[in-house]
Amino acid sequence: MKKWSWTEMLISVVLAELVGGLSALLAGNYSGFYKEIVQPPFSPPGAVFPVVWAILYAIMGISSYLIWRENASVPRSRALIAYVLQLAVNFSWSILFFRFRAFTAAAIVAVVLAGLVAWMLARFARVRHLAAWMNLPYLLWSCFAAYLAIGVRVLNR
């Protein structure tokens, strides 16, 4: 295991937050658009999303640092590949949904993302259980987001 570095952990968190921030920036004016669409039951107010995602990106950054600092191994490499892949898919969702209003594609991507997050958790668990457990809220939120995306697609044909 590598020596703990607060600087490296902070970099991991900032990188994850930057992915979310850049995605939101490229998505455009999401708050106005969110109010215009028909939303499925249990949809939270639009103000909830940035707060939840900021927390989840921070958790992703910390947990990815926990994986990264483990001794180099095949499980660690595969866990980090799963992390980067789900982060890339996560990045695309807001752009598809808000910028392009591609509800079908966004619903498909949301389901794929939930599957990738589950896969990431399984990969993380092989390296460090804490890193996997930390992302359980992310998995639950991703499943909820998939439900919302599918609901929006069905209700806004």
Summary of the structure (lengths in Angstrom):
residues: 157
radius of gyration: 16.0
end to end distance: 51.6
largest distance: 53.0
contacts: 495
relative contact order: 0.17
helix: 81%
strand: 0%
